[in-house]
């Protein structure tokens, strides 16, 4: 339902139950309102996440919103929506709290559920962050495999900004494992993709990655460059 359609529909169901004695309208009202609240909760949670990325100030309402969305999508039988919400719950643990261990099972559930309905966008996010968890655990081969799958999924669905971001992640991984030439190749490819789709934020990440990778010591350890 778009615009105010859901408001009118909810009003009709209320009147049917209140004045018409149609008790089945109550369950239909729950479904109709859940279908509105679930994406709204997701949208608010994502806004809070971007705010966190900008100012690094944690807001626990972000997690509550994603958990509520997961509950609602599960109730509605919307596997794609639930998979997306589960990913963001995992992202809150991994990115906001710095706890990839707690985040991992949410990414695994998200990936499996998204795969069951061929939701390749959500699959690309979940497998990407599983790759980050692998990297943090020191399993670089598994991390590379998962980050590569994320890029392939994004390329297949034409998600160009995400493809560029994925190539940046592969570049950092290559640099961390001592392969600077491969890292720079990934960054060149990422730059071309980012320019083709106007992904200005990703272009900034690429520039920062070039600086960071160029400042590496001979053992391949990534040195973070402070502004």
C-alpha positions in Angstrom: 0.0 0.0 0.0 1.3 3.4 -0.9 0.8 6.9 0.4 -2.2 7.1 2.7 -3.8 3.9 1.3 -2.9 1.9 4.4 -4.5 4.5 6.6 -7.8 4.2 4.8 -7.5 0.4 4.7 -6.8 0.2 8.4 -9.8 2.5 9.1 -12.1 0.2 7.0 -10.9 -2.8 8.9 -11.4 -1.1 12.2 -15.0 -0.1 11.3 -15.7 -3.7 10.1 -14.6 -5.1 13.5 -16.0 -2.3 15.7 -19.3 -1.7 14.1 -19.8 -4.6 11.7 -18.9 -7.4 14.1 -16.4 -8.9 11.7 -13.8 -10.2 14.2 -11.7 -11.6 11.4 -10.9 -8.0 10.5 -8.8 -7.8 13.6 -6.3 -10.3 12.2 -6.4 -8.6 8.8 -5.6 -5.3 10.6 -2.6 -6.9 12.3 -1.3 -8.1 8.9 -1.9 -4.8 7.2 -0.2 -2.7 10.0 2.7 -5.2 10.3 3.3 -4.8 6.5 3.7 -1.0 7.1 5.6 -1.1 10.4 8.2 -3.7 9.2 9.8 -1.6 6.3 9.4 1.6 8.4 11.4 0.0 11.2 14.0 -1.1 8.7 14.2 2.4 7.2 14.6 4.1 10.6 17.2 1.6 11.7 19.3 2.1 8.5 19.2 5.9 9.0 20.5 5.4 12.6 23.2 3.2 11.3 24.4 5.8 8.8 24.4 8.4 11.5 26.6 6.0 13.6 29.0 5.7 10.7 29.2 9.5 10.5 29.5 10.4 14.2 30.4 7.1 15.9 27.7 7.7 18.5 25.9 4.5 19.4 22.1 4.5 19.6 20.6 1.2 21.0 17.3 2.1 19.3 19.0 0.9 16.0 19.2 -2.7 17.3 15.6 -2.6 18.6 14.3 -1.4 15.3 16.0 -4.2 13.3 14.9 -6.8 15.8 11.3 -5.5 15.6 11.5 -5.6 11.8 12.8 -9.2 11.9 9.9 -10.2 14.1 7.3 -8.6 11.9 8.7 -10.0 8.7 8.8 -13.5 10.2 5.2 -13.1 11.3 4.3 -12.0 7.7 6.2 -14.9 6.1 8.4 -12.4 4.2 11.7 -14.3 4.0 13.5 -11.6 2.0 12.5 -9.0 4.5 13.5 -11.1 7.5 16.9 -12.0 5.9 17.5 -8.3 5.4 16.6 -7.5 9.0 18.8 -10.4 10.3 21.7 -9.0 8.4 21.3 -5.6 10.0 21.1 -7.1 13.4 24.4 -8.8 12.7 25.8 -5.6 11.4 24.9 -3.8 14.6 26.9 -6.3 16.6 29.9 -6.4 14.3 30.2 -2.7 13.2 28.6 -0.8 16.1 29.7 -3.0 19.0 32.9 -4.4 17.4 31.7 -8.0 18.1 31.9 -10.1 15.0 31.5 -13.3 16.9 28.0 -12.3 18.0 27.2 -11.0 14.6 28.3 -14.1 12.7 25.2 -16.3 13.3 22.9 -13.5 12.2 24.9 -13.2 8.9 24.7 -17.0 8.4 21.0 -17.0 9.0 20.5 -14.0 6.7 22.5 -15.6 3.9 20.7 -18.9 4.1 17.3 -17.3 4.2 18.1 -14.9 1.4 19.5 -17.7 -0.7 16.2 -19.7 -0.2 14.3 -16.9 -2.1 17.2 -15.9 -4.4 17.6 -12.5 -2.8 21.1 -11.8 -4.1 21.3 -8.3 -2.8 20.9 -9.4 0.8 23.1 -12.5 0.1 25.9 -10.1 -1.1 25.7 -8.1 2.2 25.6 -11.2 4.5 28.5 -13.0 2.7 30.5 -9.8 2.7 30.3 -9.4 6.4 31.0 -13.1 7.0 34.1 -12.4 5.0 35.0 -9.6 7.4 34.5 -11.9 10.4 36.7 -14.5 8.7 39.4 -11.9 8.2 39.3 -10.8 11.8 39.6 -14.4 12.8 42.7 -14.8 10.6 41.1 -17.1 8.0 42.2 -15.1 5.0 41.4 -17.7 2.4 37.8 -18.0 3.5 37.6 -14.3 3.8 38.8 -13.9 0.2 36.3 -16.5 -1.1 33.4 -14.8 0.6 34.4 -11.2 -0.4 34.8 -12.4 -4.0 31.4 -14.0 -3.9 29.9 -10.8 -2.6 31.4 -8.8 -5.5 30.2 -11.5 -8.0 26.6 -11.3 -6.7 26.6 -7.5 -6.9 28.0 -7.5 -10.4 25.3 -10.0 -11.5 22.5 -7.8 -10.3 24.0 -4.5 -11.4 24.6 -3.1 -8.0 27.6 -1.0 -9.1 28.3 1.1 -6.0 28.3 -2.1 -4.0 30.6 -3.8 -6.5 33.1 -1.0 -6.1 32.9 -1.2 -2.3 33.5 -4.9 -2.5 36.6 -4.4 -4.6 37.9 -2.0 -2.0 37.5 -4.7 0.6 39.3 -7.2 -1.5 42.1 -4.7 -2.0 42.6 -4.3 1.8 42.6 -8.0 2.2 45.2 -8.5 -0.6 47.4 -5.8 1.0 47.1 -7.4 4.4 48.2 -10.7 3.0 51.2 -9.1 1.4 50.0 -8.8 -2.2 50.2 -5.1 -3.0 50.1 -5.5 -6.8 46.7 -7.4 -6.5 45.5 -4.8 -4.1 46.2 -1.9 -6.5 44.6 -3.8 -9.3 41.4 -4.1 -7.2 41.5 -0.4 -6.5 42.0 0.5 -10.2 38.9 -1.7 -11.0 37.0 -0.2 -8.1 37.8 3.3 -9.3 36.5 2.6 -12.8 33.3 1.1 -11.4 32.7 4.0 -8.9 33.3 6.6 -11.6 30.8 4.8 -14.0 28.0 5.0 -11.4 28.8 8.3 -9.6 29.6 6.6 -6.3 31.4 9.6 -4.8 31.6 8.2 -1.3 33.2 5.0 -2.6 35.6 7.1 -4.6 36.7 8.6 -1.3 37.2 5.1 0.2 39.4 4.2 -2.8 41.6 7.3 -2.3 42.0 6.5 1.4 42.8 2.8 0.6 45.5 3.9 -1.9 47.0 6.0 0.9 46.8 3.3 3.5 48.1 0.5 1.2 50.9 2.7 0.0 52.0 3.2 3.6 52.4 -0.5 4.4 55.6 -2.0 5.9 57.3 -4.8 4.1 55.5 -7.5 6.2 52.2 -6.6 4.7 50.6 -5.4 7.9 48.1 -2.7 7.1 48.9 0.7 8.7 45.9 2.9 9.3 46.7 6.5 8.2 45.3 9.1 10.6 44.0 12.4 9.2 
